[in-house]
Amino acid sequence: MTVTVRPGVPNAAASSFLSGIVREPLAGHPSNAPVPPETLVAVTSPARTIDGLILAASATDEEWGPHTALTLPALTVSVGEIVESLSRVAGPDVAGLVGWEPDDAIARIVTSWPARFASTRARALGLDSDPDFDSIIRQYQEGLA
């Protein structure tokens, strides 16, 4: 999964556009979605990621169990649904700043990633995914205030 919406500037990571298609339009700048709208991705907000890190640091050995790795819960959403959320939360003019110019190299990478996770252990420890992408955008906006 990828953490979005991350603050900062776009970078060369294949996942960077997942933050950029929200962050840049909210700042009044155009952005590009280099994958088809139906492309599914697993995402989590920075706040849910921090919850997971705090849990990892504070869980007892008994709570954590014998495994060293833990997959945090993620929200599965299509890239088109992210832009639809942006339209609902910030308006169609903001969402209209997202272009759809394909980049085959990025599309190959992104579509190779799993888009769904069970995250059974993390859920048993009390972690959950974000309820929807609208809430992730709102969290980002609140962080700007």
N, CA, C and O atoms as a GROMACS GRO file, in nm:
protein
  580
    1MET      N    1   0.083  -0.118   0.000
    1MET     CA    2   0.000   0.000   0.000
    1MET      C    3   0.087   0.124   0.000
    1MET      O    4   0.207   0.117   0.028
    2THR      N    5   0.027   0.234  -0.031
    2THR     CA    6   0.101   0.359  -0.032
    2THR      C    7   0.032   0.460   0.058
    2THR      O    8  -0.091   0.460   0.072
    3VAL      N    9   0.111   0.545   0.118
    3VAL     CA   10   0.060   0.649   0.207
    3VAL      C   11   0.027   0.770   0.122
    3VAL      O   12   0.111   0.820   0.046
    4THR      N   13  -0.095   0.816   0.134
    4THR     CA   14  -0.139   0.933   0.058
    4THR      C   15  -0.248   1.005   0.138
    4THR      O   16  -0.331   0.937   0.200
    5VAL      N   17  -0.253   1.126   0.141
    5VAL     CA   18  -0.187   1.228   0.062
    5VAL      C   19  -0.065   1.276   0.142
    5VAL      O   20  -0.078   1.326   0.254
    6ARG      N   21   0.052   1.258   0.083
    6ARG     CA   22   0.176   1.301   0.148
    6ARG      C   23   0.201   1.448   0.116
    6ARG      O   24   0.176   1.492   0.004
    7PRO      N   25   0.250   1.523   0.214
    7PRO     CA   26   0.287   1.663   0.186
    7PRO      C   27   0.417   1.668   0.107
    7PRO      O   28   0.484   1.566   0.087
    8GLY      N   29   0.451   1.785   0.063
    8GLY     CA   30   0.579   1.803  -0.007
    8GLY      C   31   0.560   1.823  -0.156
    8GLY      O   32   0.454   1.863  -0.202
    9VAL      N   33   0.666   1.795  -0.228
    9VAL     CA   34   0.665   1.815  -0.373
    9VAL      C   35   0.666   1.679  -0.441
    9VAL      O   36   0.709   1.580  -0.382
   10PRO      N   37   0.620   1.673  -0.565
   10PRO     CA   38   0.624   1.546  -0.639
   10PRO      C   39   0.768   1.494  -0.647
   10PRO      O   40   0.863   1.571  -0.653
   11ASN      N   41   0.781   1.362  -0.648
   11ASN     CA   42   0.913   1.302  -0.664
   11ASN      C   43   0.906   1.193  -0.770
   11ASN      O   44   0.802   1.176  -0.834
   12ALA      N   45   1.013   1.121  -0.791
   12ALA     CA   46   1.021   1.023  -0.898
   12ALA      C   47   0.962   0.886  -0.863
   12ALA      O   48   0.962   0.797  -0.948
   13ALA      N   49   0.912   0.869  -0.742
   13ALA     CA   50   0.853   0.740  -0.704
   13ALA      C   51   0.731   0.711  -0.791
   13ALA      O   52   0.655   0.802  -0.824
   14ALA      N   53   0.712   0.586  -0.826
   14ALA     CA   54   0.596   0.548  -0.908
   14ALA      C   55   0.464   0.581  -0.838
   14ALA      O   56   0.363   0.606  -0.904
   15SER      N   57   0.465   0.583  -0.705
   15SER     CA   58   0.342   0.612  -0.629
   15SER      C   59   0.319   0.760  -0.607
   15SER      O   60   0.214   0.798  -0.555
   16SER      N   61   0.413   0.844  -0.645
   16SER     CA   62   0.405   0.987  -0.616
   16SER      C   63   0.276   1.051  -0.671
   16SER      O   64   0.220   1.141  -0.608
   17PHE      N   65   0.230   1.004  -0.785
   17PHE     CA   66   0.111   1.065  -0.846
   17PHE      C   67  -0.012   1.048  -0.758
   17PHE      O   68  -0.105   1.129  -0.766
   18LEU      N   69  -0.015   0.944  -0.672
   18LEU     CA   70  -0.131   0.921  -0.588
   18LEU      C   71  -0.151   1.033  -0.486
   18LEU      O   72  -0.263   1.061  -0.445
   19SER      N   73  -0.044   1.096  -0.445
   19SER     CA   74  -0.055   1.217  -0.363
   19SER      C   75  -0.072   1.339  -0.453
   19SER      O   76  -0.151   1.429  -0.423
   20GLY      N   77   0.001   1.341  -0.563
   20GLY     CA   78   0.001   1.457  -0.651
   20GLY      C   79  -0.134   1.488  -0.712
   20GLY      O   80  -0.166   1.605  -0.734
   21ILE      N   81  -0.215   1.386  -0.741
   21ILE     CA   82  -0.345   1.413  -0.804
   21ILE      C   83  -0.446   1.474  -0.706
   21ILE      O   84  -0.556   1.513  -0.744
   22VAL      N   85  -0.408   1.480  -0.581
   22VAL     CA   86  -0.489   1.550  -0.480
   22VAL      C   87  -0.417   1.678  -0.437
   22VAL      O   88  -0.474   1.787  -0.441
   23ARG      N   89  -0.294   1.663  -0.396
   23ARG     CA   90  -0.217   1.775  -0.338
   23ARG      C   91  -0.203   1.891  -0.436
   23ARG      O   92  -0.228   2.006  -0.401
   24GLU      N   93  -0.162   1.861  -0.559
   24GLU     CA   94  -0.136   1.968  -0.656
   24GLU      C   95  -0.265   2.043  -0.693
   24GLU      O   96  -0.266   2.166  -0.689
   25PRO      N   97  -0.375   1.974  -0.729
   25PRO     CA   98  -0.498   2.047  -0.760
   25PRO      C   99  -0.550   2.130  -0.642
   25PRO      O  100  -0.603   2.240  -0.662
   26LEU      N  101  -0.536   2.078  -0.519
   26LEU     CA  102  -0.580   2.157  -0.404
   26LEU      C  103  -0.499   2.286  -0.390
   26LEU      O  104  -0.547   2.384  -0.333
   27ALA      N  105  -0.377   2.286  -0.443
   27ALA     CA  106  -0.292   2.406  -0.442
   27ALA      C  107  -0.312   2.489  -0.569
   27ALA      O  108  -0.244   2.590  -0.588
   28GLY      N  109  -0.404   2.446  -0.655
   28GLY     CA  110  -0.432   2.521  -0.778
   28GLY      C  111  -0.342   2.487  -0.895
   28GLY      O  112  -0.337   2.561  -0.993
   29HIS      N  113  -0.269   2.375  -0.886
   29HIS     CA  114  -0.177   2.335  -0.991
   29HIS      C  115  -0.227   2.209  -1.062
   29HIS      O  116  -0.289   2.123  -1.000
   30PRO      N  117  -0.200   2.198  -1.192
   30PRO     CA  118  -0.239   2.075  -1.263
   30PRO      C  119  -0.155   1.956  -1.218
   30PRO      O  120  -0.044   1.972  -1.167
   31SER      N  121  -0.210   1.839  -1.237
   31SER     CA  122  -0.142   1.715  -1.204
   31SER      C  123  -0.185   1.609  -1.304
   31SER      O  124  -0.283   1.627  -1.376
   32ASN      N  125  -0.112   1.500  -1.307
   32ASN     CA  126  -0.144   1.395  -1.403
   32ASN      C  127  -0.160   1.260  -1.336
   32ASN      O  128  -0.082   1.223  -1.249
   33ALA      N  129  -0.264   1.188  -1.377
   33ALA     CA  130  -0.282   1.048  -1.338
   33ALA      C  131  -0.231   0.964  -1.454
   33ALA      O  132  -0.295   0.959  -1.559
   34PRO      N  133  -0.117   0.897  -1.438
   34PRO     CA  134  -0.054   0.826  -1.548
   34PRO      C  135  -0.107   0.685  -1.572
   34PRO      O  136  -0.052   0.611  -1.654
   35VAL      N  137  -0.211   0.648  -1.502
   35VAL     CA  138  -0.270   0.514  -1.513
   35VAL      C  139  -0.418   0.529  -1.547
   35VAL      O  140  -0.475   0.636  -1.525
   36PRO      N  141  -0.481   0.425  -1.601
   36PRO     CA  142  -0.624   0.434  -1.630
   36PRO      C  143  -0.707   0.455  -1.503
   36PRO      O  144  -0.667   0.411  -1.395
   37PRO      N  145  -0.821   0.521  -1.515
   37PRO     CA  146  -0.905   0.549  -1.397
   37PRO      C  147  -0.946   0.424  -1.320
   37PRO      O  148  -0.967   0.431  -1.199
   38GLU      N  149  -0.959   0.311  -1.386
   38GLU     CA  150  -1.005   0.189  -1.319
   38GLU      C  151  -0.894   0.116  -1.243
   38GLU      O  152  -0.920   0.014  -1.180
   39THR      N  153  -0.772   0.168  -1.247
   39THR     CA  154  -0.659   0.106  -1.178
   39THR      C  155  -0.684   0.108  -1.027
   39THR      O  156  -0.705   0.213  -0.968
   40LEU      N  157  -0.682  -0.011  -0.966
   40LEU     CA  158  -0.702  -0.022  -0.822
   40LEU      C  159  -0.570  -0.008  -0.748
   40LEU      O  160  -0.467  -0.060  -0.791
   41VAL      N  161  -0.575   0.063  -0.635
   41VAL     CA  162  -0.458   0.081  -0.550
   41VAL      C  163  -0.500   0.066  -0.404
   41VAL      O  164  -0.616   0.090  -0.369
   42ALA      N  165  -0.407   0.025  -0.321
   42ALA     CA  166  -0.428   0.015  -0.177
   42ALA      C  167  -0.361   0.137  -0.114
   42ALA      O  168  -0.241   0.159  -0.133
   43VAL      N  169  -0.438   0.216  -0.040
   43VAL     CA  170  -0.386   0.339   0.018
   43VAL      C  171  -0.421   0.348   0.166
   43VAL      O  172  -0.513   0.283   0.215
   44THR      N  173  -0.345   0.431   0.233
   44THR     CA  174  -0.374   0.465   0.372
   44THR      C  175  -0.330   0.608   0.396
   44THR      O  176  -0.240   0.658   0.329
   45SER      N  177  -0.394   0.673   0.488
   45SER     CA  178  -0.360   0.811   0.520
   45SER      C  179  -0.237   0.816   0.610
   45SER      O  180  -0.203   0.717   0.675
   46PRO      N  181  -0.171   0.931   0.613
   46PRO     CA  182  -0.061   0.945   0.708
   46PRO      C  183  -0.105   0.918   0.852
   46PRO      O  184  -0.030   0.858   0.929
   47ALA      N  185  -0.225   0.962   0.888
   47ALA     CA  186  -0.272   0.942   1.026
   47ALA      C  187  -0.285   0.794   1.059
   47ALA      O  188  -0.245   0.751   1.168
   48ARG      N  189  -0.341   0.714   0.968
   48ARG     CA  190  -0.353   0.569   0.993
   48ARG      C  191  -0.216   0.503   0.997
   48ARG      O  192  -0.195   0.408   1.073
   49THR      N  193  -0.124   0.552   0.918
   49THR     CA  194   0.012   0.498   0.919
   49THR      C  195   0.078   0.526   1.054
   49THR      O  196   0.144   0.438   1.110
   50ILE      N  197   0.062   0.646   1.104
   50ILE     CA  198   0.118   0.681   1.235
   50ILE      C  199   0.055   0.594   1.344
   50ILE      O  200   0.125   0.548   1.434
   51ASP      N  201  -0.077   0.571   1.335
   51ASP     CA  202  -0.142   0.480   1.431
   51ASP      C  203  -0.073   0.344   1.431
   51ASP      O  204  -0.050   0.286   1.536
   52GLY      N  205  -0.041   0.294   1.311
   52GLY     CA  206   0.025   0.165   1.300
   52GLY      C  207   0.164   0.166   1.360
   52GLY      O  208   0.204   0.069   1.425
   53LEU      N  209   0.239   0.274   1.338
   53LEU     CA  210   0.373   0.284   1.395
   53LEU      C  211   0.368   0.290   1.547
   53LEU      O  212   0.450   0.228   1.615
   54ILE      N  213   0.273   0.365   1.600
   54ILE     CA  214   0.258   0.373   1.746
   54ILE      C  215   0.222   0.237   1.803
   54ILE      O  216   0.276   0.196   1.906
   55LEU      N  217   0.132   0.168   1.736
   55LEU     CA  218   0.095   0.034   1.783
   55LEU      C  219   0.215  -0.059   1.779
   55LEU      O  220   0.237  -0.136   1.873
   56ALA      N  221   0.293  -0.054   1.673
   56ALA     CA  222   0.410  -0.140   1.661
   56ALA      C  223   0.510  -0.113   1.773
   56ALA      O  224   0.574  -0.205   1.824
   57ALA      N  225   0.524   0.014   1.809
   57ALA     CA  226   0.620   0.050   1.913
   57ALA      C  227   0.570   0.018   2.054
   57ALA      O  228   0.650  -0.001   2.145
   58SER      N  229   0.439   0.010   2.070
   58SER     CA  230   0.385  -0.005   2.206
   58SER      C  231   0.325  -0.143   2.235
   58SER      O  232   0.295  -0.172   2.350
   59ALA      N  233   0.308  -0.226   2.135
   59ALA     CA  234   0.248  -0.359   2.157
   59ALA      C  235   0.343  -0.447   2.238
   59ALA      O  236   0.464  -0.443   2.221
   60THR      N  237   0.285  -0.525   2.325
   60THR     CA  238   0.366  -0.622   2.399
   60THR      C  239   0.403  -0.736   2.306
   60THR      O  240   0.344  -0.753   2.199
   61ASP      N  241   0.501  -0.814   2.346
   61ASP     CA  242   0.540  -0.931   2.267
   61ASP      C  243   0.422  -1.026   2.250
   61ASP      O  244   0.404  -1.086   2.144
   62GLU      N  245   0.343  -1.038   2.354
   62GLU     CA  246   0.226  -1.127   2.348
   62GLU      C  247   0.123  -1.074   2.248
   62GLU      O  248   0.068  -1.152   2.170
   63GLU      N  249   0.097  -0.944   2.250
   63GLU     CA  250   0.002  -0.886   2.155
   63GLU      C  251   0.054  -0.897   2.011
   63GLU      O  252  -0.021  -0.930   1.920
   64TRP      N  253   0.183  -0.870   1.993
   64TRP     CA  254   0.242  -0.868   1.860
   64TRP      C  255   0.247  -1.007   1.798
   64TRP      O  256   0.218  -1.025   1.680
   65GLY      N  257   0.285  -1.106   1.879
   65GLY     CA  258   0.295  -1.242   1.828
   65GLY      C  259   0.433  -1.271   1.772
   65GLY      O  260   0.523  -1.187   1.780
   66PRO      N  261   0.449  -1.389   1.713
   66PRO     CA  262   0.583  -1.432   1.671
   66PRO      C  263   0.632  -1.373   1.539
   66PRO      O  264   0.751  -1.382   1.508
   67HIS      N  265   0.544  -1.315   1.461
   67HIS     CA  266   0.585  -1.262   1.330
   67HIS      C  267   0.645  -1.124   1.345
   67HIS      O  268   0.600  -1.046   1.428
   68THR      N  269   0.746  -1.094   1.264
   68THR     CA  270   0.808  -0.962   1.274
   68THR      C  271   0.738  -0.858   1.187
   68THR      O  272   0.741  -0.739   1.219
   69ALA      N  273   0.677  -0.901   1.080
   69ALA     CA  274   0.613  -0.806   0.988
   69ALA      C  275   0.463  -0.798   1.015
   69ALA      O  276   0.400  -0.892   1.062
   70LEU      N  277   0.408  -0.682   0.984
   70LEU     CA  278   0.265  -0.659   0.999
   70LEU      C  279   0.218  -0.573   0.883
   70LEU      O  280   0.273  -0.466   0.859
   71THR      N  281   0.118  -0.619   0.812
   71THR     CA  282   0.062  -0.542   0.702
   71THR      C  283  -0.050  -0.455   0.757
   71THR      O  284  -0.150  -0.506   0.809
   72LEU      N  285  -0.034  -0.324   0.745
   72LEU     CA  286  -0.137  -0.233   0.793
   72LEU      C  287  -0.260  -0.241   0.703
   72LEU      O  288  -0.247  -0.266   0.584
   73PRO      N  289  -0.378  -0.221   0.759
   73PRO     CA  290  -0.499  -0.220   0.677
   73PRO      C  291  -0.495  -0.106   0.575
   73PRO      O  292  -0.443   0.002   0.603
   74ALA      N  293  -0.549  -0.132   0.459
   74ALA     CA  294  -0.550  -0.032   0.352
   74ALA      C  295  -0.690  -0.022   0.291
   74ALA      O  296  -0.768  -0.117   0.295
   75LEU      N  297  -0.718   0.092   0.237
   75LEU     CA  298  -0.840   0.118   0.162
   75LEU      C  299  -0.811   0.087   0.016
   75LEU      O  300  -0.716   0.141  -0.041
   76THR      N  301  -0.891   0.002  -0.045
   76THR     CA  302  -0.876  -0.025  -0.188
   76THR      C  303  -0.968   0.070  -0.263
   76THR      O  304  -1.088   0.076  -0.237
   77VAL      N  305  -0.911   0.144  -0.356
   77VAL     CA  306  -0.985   0.245  -0.430
   77VAL      C  307  -0.925   0.253  -0.571
   77VAL      O  308  -0.806   0.227  -0.590
   78SER      N  309  -1.008   0.289  -0.668
   78SER     CA  310  -0.953   0.312  -0.802
   78SER      C  311  -0.902   0.455  -0.812
   78SER      O  312  -0.944   0.542  -0.736
   79VAL      N  313  -0.812   0.476  -0.905
   79VAL     CA  314  -0.758   0.611  -0.924
   79VAL      C  315  -0.871   0.705  -0.967
   79VAL      O  316  -0.872   0.822  -0.928
   80GLY      N  317  -0.964   0.655  -1.046
   80GLY     CA  318  -1.079   0.736  -1.083
   80GLY      C  319  -1.164   0.775  -0.962
   80GLY      O  320  -1.217   0.886  -0.956
   81GLU      N  321  -1.176   0.683  -0.866
   81GLU     CA  322  -1.252   0.715  -0.744
   81GLU      C  323  -1.180   0.821  -0.660
   81GLU      O  324  -1.246   0.900  -0.593
   82ILE      N  325  -1.047   0.822  -0.664
   82ILE     CA  326  -0.973   0.927  -0.594
   82ILE      C  327  -1.010   1.063  -0.652
   82ILE      O  328  -1.034   1.158  -0.578
   83VAL      N  329  -1.013   1.072  -0.784
   83VAL     CA  330  -1.048   1.200  -0.849
   83VAL      C  331  -1.194   1.235  -0.823
   83VAL      O  332  -1.227   1.352  -0.806
   84GLU      N  333  -1.283   1.136  -0.821
   84GLU     CA  334  -1.422   1.162  -0.785
   84GLU      C  335  -1.433   1.216  -0.643
   84GLU      O  336  -1.512   1.307  -0.617
   85SER      N  337  -1.355   1.160  -0.551
   85SER     CA  338  -1.352   1.211  -0.413
   85SER      C  339  -1.305   1.356  -0.411
   85SER      O  340  -1.362   1.440  -0.341
   86LEU      N  341  -1.201   1.385  -0.487
   86LEU     CA  342  -1.151   1.522  -0.495
   86LEU      C  343  -1.260   1.616  -0.544
   86LEU      O  344  -1.273   1.727  -0.493
   87SER      N  345  -1.339   1.573  -0.641
   87SER     CA  346  -1.449   1.654  -0.691
   87SER      C  347  -1.554   1.678  -0.583
   87SER      O  348  -1.604   1.790  -0.568
   88ARG      N  349  -1.587   1.574  -0.509
   88ARG     CA  350  -1.687   1.588  -0.401
   88ARG      C  351  -1.638   1.681  -0.290
   88ARG      O  352  -1.714   1.765  -0.241
   89VAL      N  353  -1.513   1.666  -0.252
   89VAL     CA  354  -1.460   1.740  -0.138
   89VAL      C  355  -1.420   1.883  -0.176
   89VAL      O  356  -1.445   1.976  -0.099
   90ALA      N  357  -1.358   1.901  -0.290
   90ALA     CA  358  -1.303   2.032  -0.326
   90ALA      C  359  -1.371   2.097  -0.445
   90ALA      O  360  -1.348   2.215  -0.472
   91GLY      N  361  -1.455   2.022  -0.515
   91GLY     CA  362  -1.528   2.078  -0.628
   91GLY      C  363  -1.476   2.031  -0.762
   91GLY      O  364  -1.360   1.991  -0.774
   92PRO      N  365  -1.562   2.036  -0.864
   92PRO     CA  366  -1.525   1.986  -0.996
   92PRO      C  367  -1.414   2.068  -1.064
   92PRO      O  368  -1.339   2.013  -1.144
   93ASP      N  369  -1.403   2.196  -1.033
   93ASP     CA  370  -1.296   2.275  -1.094
   93ASP      C  371  -1.159   2.228  -1.046
   93ASP      O  372  -1.064   2.223  -1.123
   94VAL      N  373  -1.151   2.193  -0.918
   94VAL     CA  374  -1.025   2.142  -0.862
   94VAL      C  375  -0.994   2.006  -0.924
   94VAL      O  376  -0.882   1.982  -0.969
   95ALA      N  377  -1.093   1.918  -0.927
   95ALA     CA  378  -1.072   1.784  -0.986
   95ALA      C  379  -1.040   1.795  -1.134
   95ALA      O  380  -0.971   1.708  -1.189
   96GLY      N  381  -1.088   1.898  -1.200
   96GLY     CA  382  -1.060   1.919  -1.342
   96GLY      C  383  -0.913   1.949  -1.371
   96GLY      O  384  -0.872   1.946  -1.487
   97LEU      N  385  -0.835   1.976  -1.268
   97LEU     CA  386  -0.691   2.000  -1.286
   97LEU      C  387  -0.613   1.870  -1.302
   97LEU      O  388  -0.492   1.872  -1.328
   98VAL      N  389  -0.680   1.757  -1.285
   98VAL     CA  390  -0.615   1.627  -1.301
   98VAL      C  391  -0.627   1.584  -1.446
   98VAL      O  392  -0.737   1.572  -1.500
   99GLY      N  393  -0.513   1.561  -1.509
   99GLY     CA  394  -0.510   1.509  -1.645
   99GLY      C  395  -0.492   1.359  -1.645
   99GLY      O  396  -0.462   1.299  -1.541
  100TRP      N  397  -0.511   1.297  -1.760
  100TRP     CA  398  -0.503   1.151  -1.773
  100TRP      C  399  -0.408   1.110  -1.884
  100TRP      O  400  -0.445   1.032  -1.972
  101GLU      N  401  -0.286   1.162  -1.882
  101GLU     CA  402  -0.186   1.126  -1.982
  101GLU      C  403  -0.115   0.998  -1.936
  101GLU      O  404  -0.050   0.998  -1.832
  102PRO      N  405  -0.126   0.890  -2.014
  102PRO     CA  406  -0.069   0.762  -1.969
  102PRO      C  407   0.084   0.762  -1.967
  102PRO      O  408   0.150   0.829  -2.046
  103ASP      N  409   0.136   0.685  -1.874
  103ASP     CA  410   0.280   0.657  -1.867
  103ASP      C  411   0.292   0.507  -1.848
  103ASP      O  412   0.271   0.454  -1.738
  104ASP      N  413   0.324   0.438  -1.956
  104ASP     CA  414   0.326   0.291  -1.954
  104ASP      C  415   0.420   0.234  -1.849
  104ASP      O  416   0.390   0.131  -1.789
  105ALA      N  417   0.533   0.298  -1.826
  105ALA     CA  418   0.629   0.247  -1.727
  105ALA      C  419   0.568   0.252  -1.587
  105ALA      O  420   0.579   0.156  -1.510
  106ILE      N  421   0.507   0.363  -1.553
  106ILE     CA  422   0.444   0.375  -1.420
  106ILE      C  423   0.325   0.282  -1.411
  106ILE      O  424   0.306   0.218  -1.307
  107ALA      N  425   0.245   0.272  -1.516
  107ALA     CA  426   0.130   0.182  -1.514
  107ALA      C  427   0.171   0.038  -1.490
  107ALA      O  428   0.106  -0.034  -1.414
  108ARG      N  429   0.279  -0.006  -1.555
  108ARG     CA  430   0.328  -0.144  -1.534
  108ARG      C  431   0.365  -0.166  -1.387
  108ARG      O  432   0.334  -0.271  -1.331
  109ILE      N  433   0.431  -0.069  -1.328
  109ILE     CA  434   0.471  -0.082  -1.187
  109ILE      C  435   0.348  -0.085  -1.096
  109ILE      O  436   0.332  -0.175  -1.014
  110VAL      N  437   0.262   0.014  -1.112
  110VAL     CA  438   0.147   0.028  -1.022
  110VAL      C  439   0.051  -0.090  -1.033
  110VAL      O  440  -0.001  -0.138  -0.932
  111THR      N  441   0.029  -0.138  -1.154
  111THR     CA  442  -0.064  -0.251  -1.169
  111THR      C  443  -0.004  -0.383  -1.122
  111THR      O  444  -0.075  -0.484  -1.113
  112SER      N  445   0.126  -0.384  -1.092
  112SER     CA  446   0.187  -0.506  -1.038
  112SER      C  447   0.172  -0.515  -0.886
  112SER      O  448   0.197  -0.620  -0.828
  113TRP      N  449   0.131  -0.407  -0.823
  113TRP     CA  450   0.116  -0.405  -0.677
  113TRP      C  451  -0.016  -0.468  -0.636
  113TRP      O  452  -0.117  -0.450  -0.704
  114PRO      N  453  -0.017  -0.542  -0.525
  114PRO     CA  454  -0.146  -0.592  -0.473
  114PRO      C  455  -0.234  -0.473  -0.436
  114PRO      O  456  -0.186  -0.372  -0.383
  115ALA      N  457  -0.362  -0.485  -0.462
  115ALA     CA  458  -0.456  -0.377  -0.430
  115ALA      C  459  -0.545  -0.410  -0.311
  115ALA      O  460  -0.619  -0.324  -0.262
  116ARG      N  461  -0.539  -0.532  -0.265
  116ARG     CA  462  -0.623  -0.574  -0.151
  116ARG      C  463  -0.538  -0.650  -0.050
  116ARG      O  464  -0.456  -0.734  -0.087
  117PHE      N  465  -0.561  -0.620   0.078
  117PHE     CA  466  -0.491  -0.686   0.187
  117PHE      C  467  -0.593  -0.728   0.292
  117PHE      O  468  -0.688  -0.654   0.320
  118ALA      N  469  -0.576  -0.845   0.350
  118ALA     CA  470  -0.664  -0.888   0.459
  118ALA      C  471  -0.625  -0.819   0.590
  118ALA      O  472  -0.713  -0.777   0.665
  119SER      N  473  -0.496  -0.806   0.617
  119SER     CA  474  -0.446  -0.739   0.738
  119SER      C  475  -0.509  -0.793   0.866
  119SER      O  476  -0.541  -0.717   0.958
  120THR      N  477  -0.527  -0.923   0.872
  120THR     CA  478  -0.597  -0.988   0.984
  120THR      C  479  -0.531  -0.956   1.118
  120THR      O  480  -0.600  -0.920   1.213
  121ARG      N  481  -0.400  -0.969   1.126
  121ARG     CA  482  -0.332  -0.943   1.254
  121ARG      C  483  -0.347  -0.796   1.295
  121ARG      O  484  -0.373  -0.768   1.412
  122ALA      N  485  -0.331  -0.706   1.203
  122ALA     CA  486  -0.343  -0.563   1.236
  122ALA      C  487  -0.484  -0.530   1.282
  122ALA      O  488  -0.501  -0.453   1.377
  123ARG      N  489  -0.581  -0.586   1.217
  123ARG     CA  490  -0.720  -0.560   1.257
  123ARG      C  491  -0.747  -0.618   1.396
  123ARG      O  492  -0.820  -0.559   1.476
  124ALA      N  493  -0.690  -0.734   1.425
  124ALA     CA  494  -0.706  -0.796   1.558
  124ALA      C  495  -0.642  -0.709   1.666
  124ALA      O  496  -0.684  -0.712   1.782
  125LEU      N  497  -0.541  -0.632   1.630
  125LEU     CA  498  -0.475  -0.542   1.724
  125LEU      C  499  -0.548  -0.408   1.736
  125LEU      O  500  -0.507  -0.322   1.814
  126GLY      N  501  -0.655  -0.390   1.660
  126GLY     CA  502  -0.736  -0.269   1.671
  126GLY      C  503  -0.715  -0.166   1.562
  126GLY      O  504  -0.773  -0.058   1.568
  127LEU      N  505  -0.634  -0.197   1.463
  127LEU     CA  506  -0.614  -0.103   1.352
  127LEU      C  507  -0.718  -0.125   1.245
  127LEU      O  508  -0.770  -0.235   1.230
  128ASP      N  509  -0.749  -0.021   1.171
  128ASP     CA  510  -0.845  -0.032   1.062
  128ASP      C  511  -0.802   0.060   0.949
  128ASP      O  512  -0.716   0.147   0.968
  129SER      N  513  -0.860   0.040   0.834
  129SER     CA  514  -0.831   0.126   0.719
  129SER      C  515  -0.913   0.254   0.729
  129SER      O  516  -1.006   0.264   0.808
  130ASP      N  517  -0.876   0.351   0.649
  130ASP     CA  518  -0.958   0.472   0.638
  130ASP      C  519  -1.093   0.432   0.582
  130ASP      O  520  -1.100   0.340   0.500
  131PRO      N  521  -1.202   0.498   0.624
  131PRO     CA  522  -1.334   0.457   0.578
  131PRO      C  523  -1.360   0.484   0.430
  131PRO      O  524  -1.434   0.410   0.365
  132ASP      N  525  -1.299   0.591   0.377
  132ASP     CA  526  -1.320   0.629   0.237
  132ASP      C  527  -1.214   0.733   0.200
  132ASP      O  528  -1.144   0.786   0.286
  133PHE      N  529  -1.203   0.761   0.071
  133PHE     CA  530  -1.099   0.855   0.029
  133PHE      C  531  -1.137   0.999   0.061
  133PHE      O  532  -1.049   1.083   0.077
  134ASP      N  533  -1.265   1.029   0.069
  134ASP     CA  534  -1.307   1.165   0.108
  134ASP      C  535  -1.243   1.203   0.241
  134ASP      O  536  -1.195   1.315   0.258
  135SER      N  537  -1.243   1.109   0.335
  135SER     CA  538  -1.186   1.138   0.467
  135SER      C  539  -1.035   1.160   0.459
  135SER      O  540  -0.981   1.240   0.536
  136ILE      N  541  -0.967   1.091   0.370
  136ILE     CA  542  -0.823   1.111   0.353
  136ILE      C  543  -0.796   1.252   0.301
  136ILE      O  544  -0.703   1.319   0.347
  137ILE      N  545  -0.875   1.297   0.206
  137ILE     CA  546  -0.858   1.434   0.154
  137ILE      C  547  -0.886   1.536   0.264
  137ILE      O  548  -0.811   1.633   0.278
  138ARG      N  549  -0.991   1.515   0.342
  138ARG     CA  550  -1.022   1.608   0.449
  138ARG      C  551  -0.911   1.614   0.553
  138ARG      O  552  -0.878   1.721   0.604
  139GLN      N  553  -0.852   1.498   0.585
  139GLN     CA  554  -0.739   1.496   0.678
  139GLN      C  555  -0.625   1.582   0.624
  139GLN      O  556  -0.564   1.659   0.698
  140TYR      N  557  -0.596   1.567   0.496
  140TYR     CA  558  -0.489   1.646   0.436
  140TYR      C  559  -0.522   1.795   0.443
  140TYR      O  560  -0.436   1.876   0.479
  141GLN      N  561  -0.646   1.832   0.410
  141GLN     CA  562  -0.685   1.972   0.416
  141GLN      C  563  -0.673   2.029   0.558
  141GLN      O  564  -0.628   2.142   0.577
  142GLU      N  565  -0.714   1.950   0.655
  142GLU     CA  566  -0.705   1.995   0.796
  142GLU      C  567  -0.560   2.017   0.836
  142GLU      O  568  -0.530   2.106   0.916
  143GLY      N  569  -0.470   1.936   0.783
  143GLY     CA  570  -0.328   1.951   0.813
  143GLY      C  571  -0.269   2.078   0.754
  143GLY      O  572  -0.164   2.124   0.799
  144LEU      N  573  -0.336   2.135   0.655
  144LEU     CA  574  -0.289   2.258   0.593
  144LEU      C  575  -0.334   2.381   0.671
  144LEU      O  576  -0.278   2.490   0.654
  145ALA      N  577  -0.435   2.364   0.756
  145ALA     CA  578  -0.493   2.478   0.828
  145ALA      C  579  -0.402   2.530   0.938
  145ALA      O  580  -0.437   2.626   1.007
   0.00000   0.00000   0.00000
